[in-house]
Amino acid sequence: MDGVEYVWKIDYLDTSMIMLSDAPEDINKTTRVLLVIRADEY
């Protein structure tokens, strides 16, 4: 995209989406969030 670099990561948050999940493998306790951001802003 016109030479702009992007990075991405997946966060595994608890269902309130405030803290990291204590059981990332459990879909009933975890919300997965995909973050895509420009590399120069990371």
C-alpha positions as CSV (number, residue, x, y, z in Angstrom):
1,M,0.0,0.0,0.0
2,D,2.2,2.8,-1.3
3,G,5.2,1.6,0.7
4,V,3.4,1.9,4.1
5,E,4.2,-1.0,6.4
6,Y,1.6,-2.5,8.7
7,V,1.9,-4.9,11.7
8,W,-0.8,-7.0,13.2
9,K,-1.3,-9.0,16.3
10,I,-4.1,-11.0,18.0
11,D,-4.9,-10.2,21.7
12,Y,-6.8,-12.7,23.8
13,L,-8.9,-10.7,26.2
14,D,-11.4,-11.7,28.9
15,T,-15.1,-11.3,28.1
16,S,-15.1,-7.8,29.5
17,M,-12.3,-6.9,27.1
18,I,-10.4,-5.2,29.9
19,M,-7.7,-7.7,30.8
20,L,-5.9,-10.6,29.2
21,S,-7.7,-13.8,29.3
22,D,-6.6,-16.4,31.9
23,A,-7.7,-19.2,29.6
24,P,-7.1,-18.1,25.9
25,E,-8.0,-21.5,24.6
26,D,-11.5,-21.4,26.2
27,I,-14.0,-19.6,23.8
28,N,-16.4,-19.1,26.6
29,K,-13.9,-17.0,28.6
30,T,-12.0,-15.3,25.8
31,T,-12.6,-12.6,23.2
32,R,-10.1,-12.5,20.4
33,V,-9.2,-9.0,19.0
34,L,-7.3,-8.4,15.8
35,L,-5.2,-5.2,15.9
36,V,-3.9,-3.9,12.6
37,I,-1.8,-0.7,12.8
38,R,0.8,1.2,10.7
39,A,4.3,0.2,11.7
40,D,5.4,3.8,12.3
41,E,2.6,4.2,14.9
42,Y,3.3,1.0,16.8
